[in-house]
Amino acid sequence: MATRSVNKAVKSSVWPLSFSTSEKIRPAKHSLTALEVCAGAGGQALGIERAGFRHVALVEMDRHACETLRANFPGSNVIEQDLRTFDPTPYHGVDLFCGGVPCQPFSQAGKMKGSEDDRDLFMEAIRIIEQARPRAVMLENVTGLLQSRFDDYRLDILQHLRRLGYDAEWHTLNSADYGVPQRRVRSVLERVDIHLVQMNALTRQRIDINARGVCS
């Protein structure tokens, strides 16, 4: 019943949608900067800012998603633009480059065409990394990317990054292991400048809750 009520509310909502939280989206202090691409409606951006980062830019091409970003992150630099034409040079030296490039090239629903899919933007992400030279990089995607058919593709990405001076690794993370009431497994590419100390391991905080508990 609760789930149907939520679905009805979402379908009848008018853009932009705003988050409903009991605490402010932004922490009191931001000591690090972040450039986020393919930002969507801001789910990852919310986590990035709560982790202590300040977004220097949120890049997204969908109009509705950009309206939602502006509603939930007032004052942020939301750039409504195709990633292929985005110039990252004004953000050179940013602490973190992050985002979730389109997953369709690596998902079952998207036919798993990989680099042959026009929606594949991993090489655009590499271009931005080369031009902006962030201190660290984090990109997430579906676990389909980890299938053996994409072994050469993943290796090519790693080689590009190592040529640029980044130590890179693929990880599999389940959001339910980190305090999120949802089982969502994703492949995450973590890239750190080889001259920097490695990132600390994430702290697991698995919670046991169902959809009724979330909606109640």
Backbone bond lengths (Angstrom), bond angles and torsions (degrees), N, CA, C in turn:
res aa  C-N    CA-C-N  psi(-1)  N-CA   C-N-CA  omega(-1)  CA-C   N-CA-C  phi
1 M - - - 1.456 - - 1.518 110.97 -
2 A 1.345 114.99 -45.55 1.459 119.62 -179.73 1.518 111.09 -63.39
3 T 1.359 115.75 -40.09 1.463 119.66 -179.53 1.520 111.15 -64.31
4 R 1.360 117.49 -41.35 1.460 120.68 178.45 1.522 111.17 -62.84
5 S 1.331 115.98 -37.22 1.464 120.38 179.36 1.518 110.97 -64.54
6 V 1.339 115.94 -41.03 1.461 120.27 178.67 1.520 110.30 -65.01
7 N 1.347 116.86 -45.13 1.461 120.32 179.95 1.524 111.27 -60.46
8 K 1.337 116.35 -41.01 1.458 120.95 179.44 1.517 110.78 -63.76
9 A 1.333 115.82 -40.78 1.464 120.40 -179.27 1.519 111.26 -65.38
10 V 1.346 116.23 -41.24 1.460 120.29 -179.68 1.523 110.98 -65.96
11 K 1.341 116.92 -43.52 1.458 120.42 -177.96 1.523 111.98 -65.10
12 S 1.335 117.03 -30.34 1.456 120.43 -177.85 1.519 112.77 -91.72
13 S 1.335 116.94 -0.52 1.458 120.87 -177.07 1.521 111.12 -75.15
14 V 1.308 114.88 154.60 1.458 122.02 177.16 1.518 108.20 -109.79
15 W 1.338 117.19 134.36 1.454 120.96 179.23 1.520 109.39 -66.64
16 P 1.334 118.96 147.92 1.462 125.99 -1.44 1.517 112.31 -82.37
17 L 1.329 115.82 151.35 1.450 121.22 175.92 1.516 109.28 -88.84
18 S 1.317 116.91 139.57 1.465 120.01 178.84 1.509 109.81 -114.54
19 F 1.327 116.41 146.18 1.451 121.24 178.32 1.520 109.56 -70.47
20 S 1.317 116.77 148.51 1.458 121.41 174.30 1.512 107.55 -115.44
21 T 1.328 116.92 103.54 1.452 121.52 -178.68 1.508 110.01 -130.07
22 S 1.323 116.00 157.67 1.455 121.50 -178.57 1.514 111.54 -88.12
23 E 1.325 117.14 -0.95 1.454 121.09 179.94 1.516 109.71 -136.83
24 K 1.300 117.04 160.60 1.451 121.11 179.95 1.526 110.02 -65.58
25 I 1.322 115.25 146.31 1.457 119.97 -179.81 1.514 110.76 -63.71
26 R 1.308 117.94 -40.49 1.451 120.86 -172.71 1.519 111.99 -97.46
27 P 1.323 117.47 137.83 1.459 120.37 174.82 1.512 110.28 -70.80
28 A 1.315 115.99 170.17 1.461 120.41 -175.39 1.524 112.10 -65.26
29 K 1.336 117.28 -35.86 1.450 120.15 -175.77 1.528 110.83 -130.92
30 H 1.316 115.44 144.63 1.459 121.69 174.19 1.522 107.81 -122.03
31 S 1.307 116.51 115.96 1.459 119.70 -179.47 1.521 112.31 -102.46
32 L 1.354 116.72 -10.31 1.460 121.28 -177.44 1.523 110.01 -130.19
33 T 1.335 116.05 156.79 1.461 121.02 -179.40 1.525 110.75 -110.33
34 A 1.342 115.91 153.20 1.464 121.03 -178.76 1.518 110.56 -139.12
35 L 1.319 115.35 139.56 1.459 123.38 171.47 1.520 106.27 -113.81
36 E 1.336 117.13 115.99 1.465 120.69 -176.40 1.519 110.36 -114.32
37 V 1.340 115.94 133.38 1.461 121.60 178.78 1.520 109.71 -116.94
38 C 1.346 115.26 159.47 1.467 120.25 -175.80 1.524 108.60 49.68
39 A 1.314 115.27 49.57 1.464 121.89 -169.49 1.519 113.93 -72.85
40 G 1.339 118.09 -16.01 1.451 119.86 179.87 1.521 111.58 60.27
41 A 1.325 115.93 -141.73 1.461 120.77 -178.83 1.517 112.90 -88.44
42 G 1.336 118.01 -1.66 1.457 119.71 171.98 1.507 117.34 108.35
43 G 1.329 118.21 13.07 1.463 119.34 178.94 1.520 112.60 -61.76
44 Q 1.329 116.60 -49.05 1.460 119.75 178.50 1.522 110.44 -68.47
45 A 1.323 116.89 -37.23 1.465 120.64 179.78 1.522 111.10 -59.29
46 L 1.327 115.83 -37.81 1.462 120.24 178.05 1.521 110.68 -59.90
47 G 1.341 116.31 -46.12 1.459 120.09 179.13 1.516 112.44 -66.71
48 I 1.332 116.52 -39.43 1.463 120.62 179.83 1.528 110.59 -62.12
49 E 1.328 117.08 -43.54 1.462 119.78 -179.34 1.522 111.65 -70.62
50 R 1.318 116.97 -36.56 1.465 119.29 177.24 1.525 111.60 -67.75
51 A 1.318 116.08 -21.70 1.465 120.15 177.34 1.526 111.68 -81.66
52 G 1.336 116.65 -3.37 1.453 119.66 175.34 1.512 116.03 107.48
53 F 1.339 116.78 11.40 1.461 120.29 179.64 1.531 111.01 -97.37
54 R 1.307 115.90 151.45 1.463 123.05 173.12 1.525 107.82 -113.01
55 H 1.320 117.02 123.16 1.459 120.47 -179.36 1.525 110.89 -73.65
56 V 1.316 115.91 124.74 1.462 119.91 172.19 1.522 109.78 -84.23
57 A 1.343 116.54 -21.72 1.463 121.38 176.08 1.520 109.49 -165.80
58 L 1.339 115.18 145.21 1.461 123.37 172.91 1.524 106.10 -121.62
59 V 1.328 117.07 114.36 1.464 121.72 -174.54 1.523 109.72 -104.53
60 E 1.326 116.65 125.75 1.466 122.11 -178.56 1.530 108.05 -157.14
61 M 1.333 117.95 139.75 1.458 120.21 -176.62 1.527 113.63 -97.45
62 D 1.344 118.51 -16.82 1.460 120.99 -179.05 1.532 110.33 -78.17
63 R 1.317 116.87 126.75 1.467 121.48 -175.53 1.522 112.46 -62.50
64 H 1.329 117.13 -45.93 1.462 120.36 -179.10 1.527 111.20 -63.20
65 A 1.331 115.91 -41.28 1.465 119.48 179.12 1.526 110.48 -63.32
66 C 1.329 116.82 -39.60 1.468 120.05 179.31 1.522 111.02 -65.50
67 E 1.329 117.55 -38.03 1.461 120.70 177.04 1.522 110.33 -62.49
68 T 1.321 115.90 -39.39 1.461 120.29 178.70 1.522 110.96 -67.78
69 L 1.323 116.94 -40.57 1.465 120.54 177.01 1.523 110.64 -60.01
70 R 1.318 116.48 -44.71 1.471 119.63 -178.99 1.521 111.53 -65.98
71 A 1.340 116.88 -32.99 1.463 120.23 -179.93 1.519 111.87 -71.60
72 N 1.321 116.67 -35.66 1.463 120.66 -174.79 1.521 114.24 -96.72
73 F 1.323 116.41 -17.62 1.465 120.81 178.03 1.529 108.75 -127.32
74 P 1.330 116.73 64.68 1.467 120.19 -176.65 1.522 111.75 -58.65
75 G 1.314 114.49 135.90 1.456 119.55 -179.86 1.513 114.03 88.94
76 S 1.337 116.99 -8.55 1.466 120.03 -179.63 1.526 110.96 -75.95
77 N 1.311 115.88 156.88 1.456 122.55 179.14 1.526 109.01 -87.33
78 V 1.337 116.75 86.49 1.464 122.14 179.98 1.526 108.29 -90.69
79 I 1.330 116.17 120.59 1.469 121.79 -177.53 1.524 108.89 -108.98
80 E 1.328 116.80 111.02 1.463 122.25 -179.87 1.523 108.18 -88.17
81 Q 1.326 115.45 95.60 1.472 119.47 -170.90 1.524 110.98 -159.98
82 D 1.326 115.68 148.92 1.460 121.77 173.55 1.527 108.20 -68.12
83 L 1.321 116.14 133.76 1.461 120.35 -177.20 1.525 111.74 -59.86
84 R 1.318 116.89 -28.68 1.470 120.74 -177.39 1.530 112.74 -65.86
85 T 1.323 117.03 -21.56 1.466 120.22 -179.11 1.526 111.91 -110.11
86 F 1.313 117.32 5.58 1.466 121.18 -176.54 1.526 111.00 -77.38
87 D 1.338 115.88 132.18 1.464 122.28 178.07 1.530 109.00 -102.24
88 P 1.342 118.47 110.78 1.461 121.25 -176.30 1.523 114.68 -89.20
89 T 1.327 117.55 -1.62 1.471 119.03 -173.32 1.526 114.36 -59.30
90 P 1.353 120.28 -29.76 1.467 118.28 177.07 1.528 113.15 -65.01
91 Y 1.332 117.02 -13.78 1.463 120.95 -176.41 1.529 111.50 -110.95
92 H 1.310 116.11 24.53 1.465 121.43 -179.35 1.526 110.38 -57.54
93 G 1.338 115.82 132.10 1.453 121.21 178.07 1.511 114.82 85.63
94 V 1.341 117.87 9.66 1.464 121.01 177.51 1.529 109.57 -57.54
95 D 1.327 117.10 150.13 1.467 119.61 -177.24 1.525 112.75 -68.47
96 L 1.338 117.28 -42.52 1.468 120.52 -175.43 1.519 110.84 -135.24
97 F 1.336 115.55 130.65 1.459 121.98 169.11 1.519 106.46 -107.78
98 C 1.336 117.75 125.09 1.468 119.76 -175.21 1.522 110.35 -145.01
99 G 1.327 115.35 168.23 1.453 120.41 177.64 1.515 111.85 157.73
100 G 1.312 114.64 177.24 1.453 121.33 177.27 1.515 108.85 -127.66
101 V 1.328 117.15 88.65 1.469 120.14 -178.99 1.523 109.26 -62.09
102 P 1.346 118.92 157.01 1.463 121.79 -174.09 1.529 113.59 -47.38
103 C 1.329 114.66 135.30 1.467 120.07 -176.80 1.525 112.84 -93.88
104 Q 1.337 117.59 -13.26 1.465 119.96 -174.95 1.525 114.35 -54.46
105 P 1.348 119.70 -36.97 1.465 119.09 -179.90 1.525 114.01 -63.37
106 F 1.352 116.96 -14.14 1.462 120.21 -175.53 1.529 112.74 -124.16
107 S 1.331 116.78 9.59 1.461 120.70 -178.16 1.522 110.73 -107.70
108 Q 1.334 115.84 157.61 1.460 120.76 178.30 1.523 110.47 -60.96
109 A 1.334 116.35 -43.50 1.460 120.40 -178.42 1.520 111.75 -64.86
110 G 1.333 116.43 -28.68 1.462 120.75 -178.60 1.511 114.07 -90.86
111 K 1.348 117.28 8.11 1.472 123.73 176.79 1.524 114.52 74.86
112 M 1.334 118.33 0.51 1.466 122.51 174.71 1.527 113.07 51.64
113 K 1.308 116.64 52.86 1.466 120.90 179.12 1.525 112.98 -87.25
114 G 1.325 117.36 -9.03 1.455 120.85 177.44 1.514 113.37 58.82
115 S 1.324 116.63 -130.95 1.464 121.58 -176.61 1.523 112.78 -66.67
116 E 1.333 118.03 -14.79 1.459 121.11 178.34 1.523 111.77 -80.92
117 D 1.316 116.99 -9.27 1.462 122.26 178.95 1.532 109.01 -85.11
118 D 1.322 116.58 129.22 1.466 120.66 -179.08 1.527 112.31 -62.73
119 R 1.326 117.07 -18.26 1.468 120.31 -178.57 1.524 112.92 -85.46
120 D 1.306 117.57 -3.80 1.466 120.56 -179.75 1.530 110.11 -70.29
121 L 1.330 116.39 120.48 1.465 121.04 -176.64 1.523 113.31 -119.54
122 F 1.314 118.02 14.50 1.462 119.14 -179.86 1.530 111.67 -61.81
123 M 1.328 116.93 -39.30 1.461 118.68 179.68 1.525 111.49 -68.95
124 E 1.329 117.02 -28.88 1.465 119.99 173.64 1.522 109.68 -67.26
125 A 1.329 116.29 -37.25 1.466 120.03 176.78 1.526 110.23 -63.27
126 I 1.331 116.57 -40.49 1.469 120.64 177.44 1.527 110.29 -62.17
127 R 1.334 116.25 -41.89 1.471 120.42 178.14 1.532 111.04 -59.07
128 I 1.316 116.18 -44.18 1.463 120.49 -179.46 1.521 110.68 -65.76
129 I 1.325 116.58 -40.32 1.468 120.19 178.16 1.523 110.26 -61.37
130 E 1.335 116.18 -42.85 1.463 120.09 -179.14 1.527 111.51 -64.29
131 Q 1.325 116.90 -36.42 1.459 120.57 -176.81 1.530 112.79 -84.75
132 A 1.327 117.15 -33.52 1.471 120.38 -176.69 1.522 113.02 -92.92
133 R 1.333 116.95 -23.23 1.469 122.75 179.66 1.535 112.32 48.25
134 P 1.333 117.20 59.55 1.466 120.11 176.66 1.521 110.82 -67.57
135 R 1.314 116.51 159.38 1.458 120.48 179.47 1.532 110.89 -76.65
136 A 1.316 117.27 -26.95 1.463 121.44 178.71 1.521 108.60 -150.28
137 V 1.343 116.43 156.33 1.456 121.90 -177.42 1.517 109.89 -137.57
138 M 1.330 116.30 141.68 1.459 121.24 176.12 1.526 108.71 -143.44
139 L 1.334 116.64 120.23 1.454 122.14 176.91 1.519 109.32 -127.14
140 E 1.335 116.21 138.20 1.460 119.52 179.48 1.519 109.89 -116.66
141 N 1.354 114.64 155.00 1.452 120.72 178.85 1.521 108.23 -159.65
142 V 1.320 116.31 178.93 1.459 120.82 179.23 1.528 110.32 -72.41
143 T 1.336 115.86 158.86 1.464 119.96 -178.47 1.527 112.32 -70.88
144 G 1.331 117.27 -12.52 1.457 119.76 176.07 1.518 111.89 -58.33
145 L 1.315 116.54 -27.23 1.459 121.70 178.38 1.524 111.86 -62.37
146 L 1.338 116.92 -22.24 1.460 121.36 -177.52 1.522 112.90 -88.19
147 Q 1.325 117.91 0.21 1.459 120.41 178.41 1.530 110.67 -67.45
148 S 1.327 114.90 155.23 1.467 120.58 -174.82 1.527 112.69 -60.65
149 R 1.318 117.82 -28.13 1.470 120.36 -179.46 1.533 112.11 -63.10
150 F 1.351 115.91 -19.85 1.463 120.43 -179.80 1.526 112.46 -107.05
151 D 1.335 117.29 17.92 1.474 120.41 -179.96 1.526 111.59 -57.58
152 D 1.318 116.88 -48.59 1.468 120.59 -178.72 1.527 110.99 -65.55
153 Y 1.318 115.96 -36.09 1.466 120.60 179.81 1.526 110.27 -63.39
154 R 1.343 116.32 -47.57 1.470 120.32 179.97 1.526 110.72 -63.98
155 L 1.327 116.39 -40.84 1.460 120.28 179.15 1.525 110.78 -62.39
156 D 1.320 116.80 -39.22 1.458 121.19 179.22 1.530 110.50 -62.16
157 I 1.323 116.73 -41.20 1.463 120.99 178.36 1.525 110.27 -63.44
158 L 1.328 116.38 -45.54 1.465 120.28 179.78 1.527 111.31 -61.56
159 Q 1.327 116.43 -40.46 1.466 120.12 -179.73 1.527 111.33 -65.82
160 H 1.321 116.67 -39.42 1.462 120.46 176.30 1.528 110.09 -59.72
161 L 1.321 115.95 -44.82 1.462 120.46 -176.97 1.520 111.90 -68.57
162 R 1.316 116.79 -40.82 1.465 119.67 179.77 1.528 110.91 -67.55
163 R 1.315 116.06 -31.82 1.462 119.67 175.02 1.529 110.60 -63.97
164 L 1.339 115.70 -31.35 1.462 120.99 179.20 1.527 112.43 -84.67
165 G 1.347 116.27 -4.45 1.458 119.45 177.71 1.507 114.90 96.96
166 Y 1.346 117.16 20.46 1.461 120.88 -179.74 1.522 110.62 -109.58
167 D 1.315 115.71 136.98 1.459 121.50 172.59 1.521 106.29 -89.19
168 A 1.323 118.38 122.36 1.460 120.84 -171.13 1.520 111.62 -127.48
169 E 1.323 115.80 144.74 1.463 121.92 178.06 1.525 109.47 -144.12
170 W 1.337 114.91 147.95 1.462 120.61 173.59 1.524 108.69 -95.40
171 H 1.328 116.90 138.36 1.456 122.15 177.46 1.523 109.12 -131.38
172 T 1.331 116.37 157.09 1.457 121.87 171.90 1.520 107.78 -114.49
173 L 1.320 116.39 122.96 1.456 121.56 -178.59 1.522 110.11 -124.30
174 N 1.340 115.81 142.08 1.460 122.41 175.23 1.518 107.47 -110.99
175 S 1.322 117.07 121.69 1.462 120.48 -176.27 1.522 112.19 -57.26
176 A 1.339 117.46 -28.84 1.461 120.84 -179.73 1.524 112.38 -65.73
177 D 1.325 117.05 -19.40 1.468 120.72 179.29 1.523 112.66 -82.25
178 Y 1.328 116.53 -3.94 1.463 119.65 -175.02 1.522 112.48 -129.20
179 G 1.330 115.72 35.93 1.455 120.48 172.60 1.511 115.69 84.94
180 V 1.343 118.67 11.40 1.463 121.38 179.28 1.526 109.27 -101.79
181 P 1.340 118.70 129.72 1.468 121.08 -178.40 1.524 112.32 -77.25
182 Q 1.322 116.95 55.21 1.456 122.31 -178.85 1.520 109.51 -159.95
183 R 1.334 116.69 136.62 1.455 120.65 175.14 1.526 108.40 -90.52
184 R 1.310 116.71 99.28 1.463 121.82 -179.69 1.523 108.00 -134.92
185 V 1.329 115.43 106.81 1.465 120.85 -178.05 1.522 108.94 -92.03
186 R 1.320 116.69 132.20 1.453 121.49 -178.72 1.525 110.75 -136.74
187 S 1.328 115.19 150.82 1.463 120.32 171.13 1.521 107.15 -87.12
188 V 1.311 116.25 135.35 1.460 121.05 -178.18 1.519 108.74 -127.06
189 L 1.311 115.82 128.47 1.459 121.38 175.93 1.518 107.75 -101.09
190 E 1.328 115.61 115.25 1.463 121.83 -179.25 1.514 108.12 -106.89
191 R 1.322 115.88 125.42 1.462 119.97 -175.18 1.521 108.85 -130.93
192 V 1.282 116.34 124.17 1.457 120.98 -178.89 1.518 108.83 -125.59
193 D 1.310 116.61 138.31 1.463 121.34 175.70 1.524 108.52 -53.14
194 I 1.314 118.19 129.53 1.465 121.25 -174.57 1.522 112.02 -63.46
195 H 1.320 117.41 -14.32 1.462 120.03 179.43 1.526 111.87 -88.59
196 L 1.334 117.33 -2.78 1.460 121.38 -178.92 1.515 110.81 -103.83
197 V 1.314 115.94 161.28 1.462 121.21 174.91 1.523 108.11 -70.03
198 Q 1.324 117.24 143.30 1.453 121.18 -178.83 1.524 111.37 -61.74
199 M 1.342 115.70 148.90 1.456 120.37 177.62 1.525 110.52 -63.09
200 N 1.328 115.82 147.27 1.452 120.29 175.95 1.521 109.70 -68.76
201 A 1.312 116.38 149.60 1.463 120.90 178.63 1.523 109.83 -66.30
202 L 1.335 115.57 144.98 1.455 119.73 177.88 1.521 110.16 -68.89
203 T 1.317 116.19 147.89 1.458 121.66 179.43 1.516 109.61 -94.55
204 R 1.314 117.04 122.37 1.454 120.65 -179.77 1.523 110.53 -78.70
205 Q 1.345 115.20 141.59 1.449 121.09 179.83 1.520 108.08 -148.39
206 R 1.308 116.29 67.85 1.460 120.65 -175.12 1.525 110.37 -68.32
207 I 1.334 117.00 136.12 1.451 121.06 177.41 1.519 108.87 -121.66
208 D 1.314 116.44 152.18 1.457 122.60 -177.66 1.521 108.35 -109.54
209 I 1.332 116.94 101.50 1.456 120.66 -178.16 1.519 108.98 -151.68
210 N 1.332 116.85 147.45 1.458 120.64 179.01 1.526 110.23 -109.62
211 A 1.334 116.41 -179.34 1.459 120.59 -176.41 1.525 111.74 -61.94
212 R 1.334 116.91 -37.07 1.463 119.78 179.15 1.522 110.78 -62.67
213 G 1.339 116.04 -37.77 1.456 119.51 179.70 1.510 112.22 -66.99
214 V 1.348 116.44 -34.69 1.459 120.41 179.63 1.522 110.77 -70.77
215 C 1.331 116.68 -40.89 1.465 121.11 -174.27 1.523 113.57 -83.00
216 S 1.331 116.98 -16.16 1.469 118.99 -176.66 1.510 111.82 -78.47
